[in-house]
Amino acid sequence: MWLSQTSPTERRTLTATYAGYAVDGFDHMIYTFLIPTLITFWGLSKAQAGYIATGALLTSAVGGWLAGVLADRYGRVRVLQWTVVWFALFTFLSGFTQSYEQLFFTRAMQGLGMGGEWAVGSVLIAETIQARHRGKAVGLVQSSWAIGWAASALAFWGLYAVLPPEQAWRALFWVGILPALLIVYIRRNVEDPPIYLETVRKTQGMRSGAHFLGIFRREWLLTTVLASLLATGMQGAYYSVTTWLPTYLKTERHLSVFGTSGYLLVLIAGSLAGYLCSAWLNDAIGRRRCFLLFASMGAVLVLSYTQMPITNEWMMVLGFPLGFFLSGIFSGMGAFLAELFPNELRGSGQGFCYNVGRAIGAAFPALIGVWSANGNLGVILGLAAAACYGLVIVTALLLPETRGRELQEIGPLSS
């Protein structure tokens, strides 16, 4: 197995970033399970529920962008620790909120740390792992989101089984403080990669901010724009489906808490398989072919899941491949973005592109909430996600293949 060919340093970094992204997924996905409860007990509208989700995603875009810049300046490992503490703290505080406005604020603050963790963690692992295994390693880390998502689904089912809903939703947020313990492992076992330290040594004389502004120079602008649009399509589709699917299953398919959890666990199992298979495919057939394959199949499946008059049993069957392609498309993204930008721009470029995509994609949960107030949630959800996948296909065709590229040899797309 390829993991046996990695060094102890590489494996420790893999462990830290894998755990970091898993708890990132846990803390973020908790909210999607609680929307029906908050609608019932607080009288939230679907639009307000969507605004909370979108607010967290918008701030996560800012957090990822900012963390990427800080990671280029202060180091990958140090900034990674900051982001983990931040999102764990504000997830915990969400459990004490008493109103829509308060929850909007705490979830927005949680989003800052969530976005920063992905931006820094993906750069850290891409710079640590050797080129021939980079796609598999970054994809493996990406797969931990499904583990965090599954843990949140199980915690949702478990706490709602033993507590009344008005207490269970608060307890779910309180559990989110536990990821802060990851800091202990990171501090003791993870160091900044040599390629980053060498770049810092060579660029010490550059003025502050020059690295970040470099992604807007003429030779890098086309890469920045196309990569941002690629990330927009992926995340617009993903957040549309994952934010509203639990509500769709409960309100339009009329499933119980147990039934909703069962359907979602099938979807999550497909997601984990998709992440892992795509991680291998990204090194086997290339980044672009994977993006095209997963976007095409994702569009077909999400339309089938939400538009066709299928039975609940068939929804269960389709849930696995839907999760497979919905999530698997992300496995190559961290490696791809790292391979598009040079060493001195990597954190800034990766943080900006992925998180501008997140910011724009974040509008879709809110838009779907507004549009579905007087319409069919399933129909609107499916069409929005399919349109996002169309954007992925177009931009993937315009970007270069980067499989196997050494990070020291990166040049601009426009050259």
LOVEXLO-25175 format. One record per residue (C-alpha): residue number from 1; residue in one letter; x, y, z. Coordinates in steps of 0.02 Angstrom, whole numbers, plus 50000, padded with zeros to 5 digits. Each point is the difference from the previous one (the first is absolute). Layout:
N
+-----+------+-------+-------+-------+
| seq | type |    c1 |    c2 |    c3 |
+-----+------+-------+-------+-------+
| NUM |    A |     X |     Y |     Z |
...
+-----+------+-------+-------+-------+
This chain:
415
+-----+------+-------+-------+-------+
| seq | type |    c1 |    c2 |    c3 |
+-----+------+-------+-------+-------+
|   1 |    M | 50000 | 50000 | 50000 |
|   2 |    W | 50060 | 50175 | 49961 |
|   3 |    L | 49992 | 50052 | 50184 |
|   4 |    S | 50141 | 49878 | 50039 |
|   5 |    Q | 50110 | 50102 | 49881 |
|   6 |    T | 49979 | 50160 | 50101 |
|   7 |    S | 50116 | 50062 | 50137 |
|   8 |    P | 49952 | 50017 | 50185 |
|   9 |    T | 49992 | 50189 | 49976 |
|  10 |    E | 49880 | 49981 | 49855 |
|  11 |    R | 49889 | 49880 | 50098 |
|  12 |    R | 49993 | 50114 | 50152 |
|  13 |    T | 49949 | 50145 | 49889 |
|  14 |    L | 49869 | 49890 | 49917 |
|  15 |    T | 49930 | 49953 | 50170 |
|  16 |    A | 49988 | 50180 | 50058 |
|  17 |    T | 49920 | 50068 | 49842 |
|  18 |    Y | 49883 | 49850 | 49986 |
|  19 |    A | 49937 | 50025 | 50178 |
|  20 |    G | 49989 | 50188 | 49976 |
|  21 |    Y | 49890 | 49987 | 49846 |
|  22 |    A | 49891 | 49865 | 50081 |
|  23 |    V | 49957 | 50111 | 50148 |
|  24 |    D | 49978 | 50144 | 49879 |
|  25 |    G | 49867 | 49895 | 49912 |
|  26 |    F | 49920 | 49949 | 50165 |
|  27 |    D | 49983 | 50178 | 50064 |
|  28 |    H | 49933 | 50066 | 49835 |
|  29 |    M | 49876 | 49862 | 49958 |
|  30 |    I | 49919 | 49999 | 50173 |
|  31 |    Y | 49897 | 50151 | 49950 |
|  32 |    T | 49922 | 49918 | 49847 |
|  33 |    F | 49919 | 49868 | 50112 |
|  34 |    L | 49926 | 50131 | 50116 |
|  35 |    I | 49908 | 50107 | 49874 |
|  36 |    P | 49831 | 49910 | 50022 |
|  37 |    T | 50014 | 50014 | 50191 |
|  38 |    L | 50039 | 50186 | 49992 |
|  39 |    I | 49857 | 50028 | 49879 |
|  40 |    T | 49884 | 49915 | 50124 |
|  41 |    F | 50059 | 50076 | 50164 |
|  42 |    W | 50061 | 50171 | 49945 |
|  43 |    G | 49880 | 50026 | 49855 |
|  44 |    L | 50142 | 50027 | 49878 |
|  45 |    S | 49950 | 50017 | 49819 |
|  46 |    K | 50089 | 49898 | 49867 |
|  47 |    A | 50077 | 50162 | 49940 |
|  48 |    Q | 50072 | 50038 | 50173 |
|  49 |    A | 50067 | 49823 | 50014 |
|  50 |    G | 50084 | 50023 | 49833 |
|  51 |    Y | 50071 | 50167 | 50051 |
|  52 |    I | 50086 | 49921 | 50151 |
|  53 |    A | 50077 | 49866 | 49888 |
|  54 |    T | 50054 | 50127 | 49871 |
|  55 |    G | 50068 | 50119 | 50133 |
|  56 |    A | 50116 | 49864 | 50066 |
|  57 |    L | 50058 | 49958 | 49824 |
|  58 |    L | 50032 | 50182 | 49957 |
|  59 |    T | 50106 | 50026 | 50155 |
|  60 |    S | 50089 | 49835 | 49965 |
|  61 |    A | 50050 | 50076 | 49834 |
|  62 |    V | 50074 | 50150 | 50091 |
|  63 |    G | 50082 | 49883 | 50126 |
|  64 |    G | 50078 | 49892 | 49867 |
|  65 |    W | 50063 | 50149 | 49904 |
|  66 |    L | 50073 | 50081 | 50156 |
|  67 |    A | 50074 | 49837 | 50066 |
|  68 |    G | 50086 | 49969 | 49833 |
|  69 |    V | 50083 | 50171 | 50009 |
|  70 |    L | 50049 | 49974 | 50183 |
|  71 |    A | 50067 | 49826 | 49963 |
|  72 |    D | 50118 | 50071 | 49869 |
|  73 |    R | 50061 | 50125 | 50128 |
|  74 |    Y | 49997 | 49912 | 50169 |
|  75 |    G | 50010 | 49817 | 49954 |
|  76 |    R | 49880 | 49858 | 49956 |
|  77 |    V | 50001 | 49912 | 50169 |
|  78 |    R | 49976 | 50153 | 50109 |
|  79 |    V | 49851 | 50064 | 49901 |
|  80 |    L | 49923 | 49825 | 49993 |
|  81 |    Q | 49995 | 49999 | 50191 |
|  82 |    W | 49916 | 50170 | 50004 |
|  83 |    T | 49862 | 49945 | 49883 |
|  84 |    V | 49959 | 49841 | 50097 |
|  85 |    V | 49981 | 50092 | 50164 |
|  86 |    W | 49893 | 50134 | 49918 |
|  87 |    F | 49870 | 49888 | 49918 |
|  88 |    A | 49987 | 49883 | 50151 |
|  89 |    L | 49967 | 50146 | 50118 |
|  90 |    F | 49862 | 50079 | 49896 |
|  91 |    T | 49915 | 49834 | 49967 |
|  92 |    F | 49992 | 49976 | 50189 |
|  93 |    L | 49931 | 50176 | 50026 |
|  94 |    S | 49862 | 49967 | 49873 |
|  95 |    G | 49921 | 49883 | 50127 |
|  96 |    F | 49964 | 50149 | 50115 |
|  97 |    T | 49912 | 50110 | 49873 |
|  98 |    Q | 49822 | 50058 | 50029 |
|  99 |    S | 49950 | 50080 | 49836 |
| 100 |    Y | 50024 | 49999 | 49812 |
| 101 |    E | 50117 | 50150 | 50011 |
| 102 |    Q | 50111 | 49921 | 50131 |
| 103 |    L | 50014 | 49835 | 49906 |
| 104 |    F | 50036 | 50093 | 49838 |
| 105 |    F | 50147 | 50086 | 50087 |
| 106 |    T | 50076 | 49845 | 50080 |
| 107 |    R | 49984 | 49897 | 49842 |
| 108 |    A | 50077 | 50141 | 49899 |
| 109 |    M | 50147 | 50005 | 50120 |
| 110 |    Q | 50015 | 49810 | 49992 |
| 111 |    G | 50012 | 50016 | 49812 |
| 112 |    L | 50158 | 50104 | 50012 |
| 113 |    G | 50094 | 49856 | 50080 |
| 114 |    M | 49923 | 49867 | 49889 |
| 115 |    G | 50056 | 50084 | 49840 |
| 116 |    G | 50172 | 50034 | 50070 |
| 117 |    E | 50028 | 49820 | 50053 |
| 118 |    W | 49973 | 49932 | 49824 |
| 119 |    A | 50108 | 50131 | 49917 |
| 120 |    V | 50148 | 49974 | 50115 |
| 121 |    G | 49983 | 49812 | 50021 |
| 122 |    S | 49992 | 49966 | 49813 |
| 123 |    V | 50154 | 50106 | 49966 |
| 124 |    L | 50094 | 49916 | 50142 |
| 125 |    I | 49966 | 49823 | 49939 |
| 126 |    A | 50032 | 50044 | 49816 |
| 127 |    E | 50171 | 50072 | 50044 |
| 128 |    T | 50046 | 49855 | 50114 |
| 129 |    I | 49955 | 49849 | 49890 |
| 130 |    Q | 50105 | 49950 | 49849 |
| 131 |    A | 49927 | 50040 | 49829 |
| 132 |    R | 49956 | 49822 | 49946 |
| 133 |    H | 49888 | 49977 | 50153 |
| 134 |    R | 49936 | 50178 | 50018 |
| 135 |    G | 49829 | 49970 | 49924 |
| 136 |    K | 49970 | 49845 | 50106 |
| 137 |    A | 50059 | 50086 | 50159 |
| 138 |    V | 49897 | 50159 | 49978 |
| 139 |    G | 49851 | 49894 | 49947 |
| 140 |    L | 50019 | 49893 | 50155 |
| 141 |    V | 49997 | 50155 | 50109 |
| 142 |    Q | 49848 | 50063 | 49905 |
| 143 |    S | 49910 | 49836 | 50036 |
| 144 |    S | 50004 | 50038 | 50186 |
| 145 |    W | 49858 | 50124 | 49970 |
| 146 |    A | 49888 | 49849 | 49975 |
| 147 |    I | 50059 | 49929 | 50166 |
| 148 |    G | 49956 | 50163 | 50087 |
| 149 |    W | 49833 | 50005 | 49908 |
| 150 |    A | 49961 | 49821 | 50053 |
| 151 |    A | 50048 | 50040 | 50179 |
| 152 |    S | 49880 | 50148 | 50000 |
| 153 |    A | 49861 | 49890 | 49930 |
| 154 |    L | 50029 | 49868 | 50135 |
| 155 |    A | 50011 | 50132 | 50136 |
| 156 |    F | 49837 | 50075 | 49935 |
| 157 |    W | 49913 | 49832 | 50007 |
| 158 |    G | 50075 | 49954 | 50169 |
| 159 |    L | 49964 | 50162 | 50091 |
| 160 |    Y | 49825 | 50016 | 49928 |
| 161 |    A | 49967 | 49823 | 50062 |
| 162 |    V | 50039 | 50043 | 50181 |
| 163 |    L | 49959 | 50185 | 50013 |
| 164 |    P | 49848 | 50104 | 49952 |
| 165 |    P | 50031 | 50101 | 49840 |
| 166 |    E | 50004 | 50167 | 50093 |
| 167 |    Q | 50152 | 49938 | 50097 |
| 168 |    A | 50079 | 49883 | 49872 |
| 169 |    W | 50040 | 50135 | 49874 |
| 170 |    R | 50097 | 50098 | 50131 |
| 171 |    A | 50097 | 49846 | 50054 |
| 172 |    L | 50052 | 49968 | 49820 |
| 173 |    F | 50082 | 50170 | 49991 |
| 174 |    W | 50084 | 49977 | 50169 |
| 175 |    V | 50083 | 49840 | 49942 |
| 176 |    G | 50088 | 50107 | 49869 |
| 177 |    I | 50126 | 50063 | 50129 |
| 178 |    L | 50090 | 49832 | 50004 |
| 179 |    P | 50102 | 50028 | 49840 |
| 180 |    A | 50103 | 50131 | 50092 |
| 181 |    L | 50095 | 49853 | 50077 |
| 182 |    L | 50079 | 49972 | 49828 |
| 183 |    I | 50113 | 50148 | 50036 |
| 184 |    V | 50102 | 49894 | 50119 |
| 185 |    Y | 50042 | 49874 | 49863 |
| 186 |    I | 50041 | 50134 | 49871 |
| 187 |    R | 50117 | 50094 | 50117 |
| 188 |    R | 50098 | 49842 | 50042 |
| 189 |    N | 50008 | 49911 | 49832 |
| 190 |    V | 49985 | 50118 | 49850 |
| 191 |    E | 50126 | 50122 | 49927 |
| 192 |    D | 49999 | 50118 | 49853 |
| 193 |    P | 50061 | 49913 | 49840 |
| 194 |    P | 50177 | 50034 | 49936 |
| 195 |    I | 49935 | 50074 | 49836 |
| 196 |    Y | 49908 | 50135 | 50098 |
| 197 |    L | 50149 | 50038 | 50113 |
| 198 |    E | 50115 | 50015 | 49849 |
| 199 |    T | 49878 | 50119 | 49915 |
| 200 |    V | 49992 | 50108 | 50157 |
| 201 |    R | 50190 | 50008 | 50004 |
| 202 |    K | 50008 | 50057 | 49819 |
| 203 |    T | 49862 | 50131 | 50013 |
| 204 |    Q | 50037 | 50082 | 50168 |
| 205 |    G | 50038 | 50164 | 49916 |
| 206 |    M | 49833 | 50015 | 49912 |
| 207 |    R | 49878 | 50127 | 50069 |
| 208 |    S | 49847 | 49940 | 50097 |
| 209 |    G | 49850 | 49959 | 49891 |
| 210 |    A | 50099 | 49978 | 49840 |
| 211 |    H | 49969 | 49814 | 49996 |
| 212 |    F | 49813 | 50017 | 50010 |
| 213 |    L | 49988 | 50137 | 49870 |
| 214 |    G | 50103 | 49893 | 49882 |
| 215 |    I | 49851 | 49889 | 49957 |
| 216 |    F | 49924 | 50152 | 49912 |
| 217 |    R | 50151 | 50035 | 49891 |
| 218 |    R | 49967 | 49983 | 49815 |
| 219 |    E | 50093 | 49834 | 49983 |
| 220 |    W | 49899 | 49920 | 50141 |
| 221 |    L | 49830 | 50084 | 49980 |
| 222 |    L | 49927 | 49874 | 49877 |
| 223 |    T | 50049 | 49855 | 50113 |
| 224 |    T | 49922 | 50089 | 50150 |
| 225 |    V | 49835 | 50036 | 49912 |
| 226 |    L | 49977 | 49827 | 49924 |
| 227 |    A | 50048 | 49909 | 50160 |
| 228 |    S | 49877 | 50109 | 50098 |
| 229 |    L | 49859 | 49958 | 49878 |
| 230 |    L | 50042 | 49814 | 50011 |
| 231 |    A | 49987 | 50010 | 50190 |
| 232 |    T | 49837 | 50098 | 49986 |
| 233 |    G | 49915 | 49863 | 49899 |
| 234 |    M | 50057 | 49859 | 50113 |
| 235 |    Q | 49950 | 50085 | 50161 |
| 236 |    G | 49838 | 50075 | 49935 |
| 237 |    A | 49939 | 49825 | 49959 |
| 238 |    Y | 50066 | 49921 | 50159 |
| 239 |    Y | 49933 | 50127 | 50123 |
| 240 |    S | 49831 | 50007 | 49913 |
| 241 |    V | 49976 | 49813 | 50020 |
| 242 |    T | 50076 | 49974 | 50172 |
| 243 |    T | 49914 | 50151 | 50079 |
| 244 |    W | 49825 | 49961 | 49939 |
| 245 |    L | 49994 | 49811 | 49978 |
| 246 |    P | 49957 | 49961 | 50183 |
| 247 |    T | 49857 | 50126 | 49992 |
| 248 |    Y | 49943 | 49931 | 49832 |
| 249 |    L | 49996 | 49823 | 50069 |
| 250 |    K | 49902 | 50053 | 50154 |
| 251 |    T | 49878 | 50128 | 49931 |
| 252 |    E | 49966 | 49935 | 49824 |
| 253 |    R | 50038 | 49815 | 50021 |
| 254 |    H | 49928 | 50001 | 50178 |
| 255 |    L | 50136 | 49892 | 50076 |
| 256 |    S | 50028 | 49984 | 50188 |
| 257 |    V | 50163 | 50050 | 50087 |
| 258 |    F | 50054 | 49818 | 49991 |
| 259 |    G | 49949 | 49985 | 49817 |
| 260 |    T | 50089 | 50161 | 49954 |
| 261 |    S | 50159 | 49942 | 50087 |
| 262 |    G | 49993 | 49833 | 49908 |
| 263 |    Y | 49987 | 50083 | 49830 |
| 264 |    L | 50139 | 50121 | 50042 |
| 265 |    L | 50115 | 49863 | 50062 |
| 266 |    V | 49984 | 49914 | 49831 |
| 267 |    L | 50042 | 50166 | 49917 |
| 268 |    I | 50148 | 50024 | 50118 |
| 269 |    A | 50064 | 49823 | 49968 |
| 270 |    G | 49997 | 50041 | 49814 |
| 271 |    S | 50093 | 50162 | 50037 |
| 272 |    L | 50140 | 49909 | 50091 |
| 273 |    A | 50017 | 49874 | 49858 |
| 274 |    G | 49998 | 50143 | 49874 |
| 275 |    Y | 50138 | 50096 | 50089 |
| 276 |    L | 50113 | 49847 | 50010 |
| 277 |    C | 49970 | 49938 | 49822 |
| 278 |    S | 50020 | 50174 | 49928 |
| 279 |    A | 50162 | 50024 | 50098 |
| 280 |    W | 50073 | 49850 | 49910 |
| 281 |    L | 49925 | 50050 | 49831 |
| 282 |    N | 50075 | 50174 | 50011 |
| 283 |    D | 50175 | 49927 | 49997 |
| 284 |    A | 49951 | 49864 | 49875 |
| 285 |    I | 49906 | 50096 | 49864 |
| 286 |    G | 50031 | 50182 | 50046 |
| 287 |    R | 49911 | 50143 | 50087 |
| 288 |    R | 49898 | 50067 | 49853 |
| 289 |    R | 49927 | 49833 | 49945 |
| 290 |    C | 49943 | 49968 | 50178 |
| 291 |    F | 49916 | 50169 | 50012 |
| 292 |    L | 49909 | 49971 | 49835 |
| 293 |    L | 49945 | 49824 | 50047 |
| 294 |    F | 49938 | 50044 | 50174 |
| 295 |    A | 49912 | 50160 | 49947 |
| 296 |    S | 49906 | 49913 | 49859 |
| 297 |    M | 49944 | 49855 | 50109 |
| 298 |    G | 49959 | 50116 | 50145 |
| 299 |    A | 49882 | 50102 | 49891 |
| 300 |    V | 49911 | 49845 | 49936 |
| 301 |    L | 49979 | 49927 | 50174 |
| 302 |    V | 49942 | 50155 | 50090 |
| 303 |    L | 49868 | 50029 | 49866 |
| 304 |    S | 49944 | 49820 | 50014 |
| 305 |    Y | 49993 | 50011 | 50189 |
| 306 |    T | 49894 | 50158 | 50005 |
| 307 |    Q | 49903 | 50008 | 49835 |
| 308 |    M | 49945 | 49822 | 49961 |
| 309 |    P | 49846 | 49918 | 50080 |
| 310 |    I | 50100 | 49864 | 50086 |
| 311 |    T | 49955 | 49900 | 50155 |
| 312 |    N | 50083 | 50022 | 50169 |
| 313 |    E | 50087 | 49832 | 49972 |
| 314 |    W | 50078 | 50061 | 49838 |
| 315 |    M | 50052 | 50160 | 50088 |
| 316 |    M | 50098 | 49891 | 50121 |
| 317 |    V | 50083 | 49909 | 49855 |
| 318 |    L | 50044 | 50161 | 49909 |
| 319 |    G | 50066 | 50079 | 50159 |
| 320 |    F | 50164 | 49904 | 49992 |
| 321 |    P | 50052 | 50053 | 49824 |
| 322 |    L | 49935 | 50176 | 50033 |
| 323 |    G | 50116 | 50014 | 50150 |
| 324 |    F | 50141 | 49918 | 49901 |
| 325 |    F | 50002 | 50131 | 49862 |
| 326 |    L | 49940 | 50148 | 50105 |
| 327 |    S | 50149 | 49987 | 50118 |
| 328 |    G | 50130 | 49907 | 49897 |
| 329 |    I | 50021 | 50148 | 49883 |
| 330 |    F | 50092 | 50093 | 50139 |
| 331 |    S | 50140 | 49873 | 50023 |
| 332 |    G | 50110 | 50076 | 49866 |
| 333 |    M | 49964 | 50182 | 50041 |
| 334 |    G | 50131 | 50028 | 50134 |
| 335 |    A | 50140 | 49922 | 49897 |
| 336 |    F | 49940 | 50087 | 49841 |
| 337 |    L | 50002 | 50174 | 50077 |
| 338 |    A | 50169 | 49968 | 50080 |
| 339 |    E | 50069 | 49951 | 49830 |
| 340 |    L | 49931 | 50156 | 49914 |
| 341 |    F | 50095 | 50128 | 50107 |
| 342 |    P | 50186 | 50023 | 50039 |
| 343 |    N | 50073 | 49981 | 50175 |
| 344 |    E | 49989 | 50183 | 50051 |
| 345 |    L | 49818 | 50016 | 49943 |
| 346 |    R | 49934 | 49829 | 50050 |
| 347 |    G | 49914 | 50039 | 50163 |
| 348 |    S | 49927 | 50163 | 49936 |
| 349 |    G | 49948 | 49928 | 49832 |
| 350 |    Q | 49924 | 49842 | 50069 |
| 351 |    G | 49913 | 50091 | 50141 |
| 352 |    F | 49931 | 50133 | 49883 |
| 353 |    C | 49938 | 49888 | 49858 |
| 354 |    Y | 49919 | 49865 | 50105 |
| 355 |    N | 49918 | 50125 | 50115 |
| 356 |    V | 49939 | 50123 | 49870 |
| 357 |    G | 49917 | 49846 | 49927 |
| 358 |    R | 49931 | 49962 | 50172 |
| 359 |    A | 49936 | 50178 | 50020 |
| 360 |    I | 49907 | 49999 | 49835 |
| 361 |    G | 49943 | 49820 | 50022 |
| 362 |    A | 49938 | 50048 | 50173 |
| 363 |    A | 49864 | 50105 | 49921 |
| 364 |    F | 49911 | 49845 | 49938 |
| 365 |    P | 49934 | 49933 | 50167 |
| 366 |    A | 49922 | 50172 | 50035 |
| 367 |    L | 49932 | 50016 | 49824 |
| 368 |    I | 49924 | 49827 | 50007 |
| 369 |    G | 49920 | 50044 | 50168 |
| 370 |    V | 49922 | 50157 | 49923 |
| 371 |    W | 49947 | 49918 | 49836 |
| 372 |    S | 49924 | 49848 | 50086 |
| 373 |    A | 49893 | 50104 | 50118 |
| 374 |    N | 49865 | 49997 | 49865 |
| 375 |    G | 50059 | 49852 | 49897 |
| 376 |    N | 50059 | 49820 | 50003 |
| 377 |    L | 50161 | 49984 | 50099 |
| 378 |    G | 50057 | 49842 | 49909 |
| 379 |    V | 49979 | 50073 | 49825 |
| 380 |    I | 50090 | 50162 | 50043 |
| 381 |    L | 50139 | 49908 | 50090 |
| 382 |    G | 50033 | 49883 | 49854 |
| 383 |    L | 50004 | 50136 | 49866 |
| 384 |    A | 50116 | 50111 | 50101 |
| 385 |    A | 50124 | 49860 | 50032 |
| 386 |    A | 49999 | 49944 | 49817 |
| 387 |    A | 50038 | 50177 | 49941 |
| 388 |    C | 50150 | 50007 | 50117 |
| 389 |    Y | 50068 | 49838 | 49929 |
| 390 |    G | 49987 | 50075 | 49826 |
| 391 |    L | 50118 | 50138 | 50056 |
| 392 |    V | 50124 | 49869 | 50063 |
| 393 |    I | 50002 | 49914 | 49831 |
| 394 |    V | 50033 | 50162 | 49904 |
| 395 |    T | 50141 | 50062 | 50112 |
| 396 |    A | 50084 | 49829 | 50013 |
| 397 |    L | 50015 | 49998 | 49811 |
| 398 |    L | 50089 | 50168 | 50004 |
| 399 |    L | 50127 | 49959 | 50136 |
| 400 |    P | 50160 | 49897 | 49974 |
| 401 |    E | 50036 | 49824 | 50062 |
| 402 |    T | 50122 | 50005 | 50147 |
| 403 |    R | 50020 | 49817 | 50051 |
| 404 |    G | 50178 | 49961 | 50055 |
| 405 |    R | 50057 | 50181 | 49993 |
| 406 |    E | 50144 | 50043 | 50117 |
| 407 |    L | 49958 | 50150 | 50108 |
| 408 |    Q | 50166 | 50086 | 49962 |
| 409 |    E | 49963 | 50001 | 49812 |
| 410 |    I | 49835 | 50094 | 49989 |
| 411 |    G | 49976 | 50136 | 49871 |
| 412 |    P | 49851 | 50111 | 49956 |
| 413 |    L | 49857 | 49936 | 49892 |
| 414 |    S | 50013 | 50149 | 49884 |
| 415 |    S | 50184 | 49972 | 49960 |
+-----+------+-------+-------+-------+
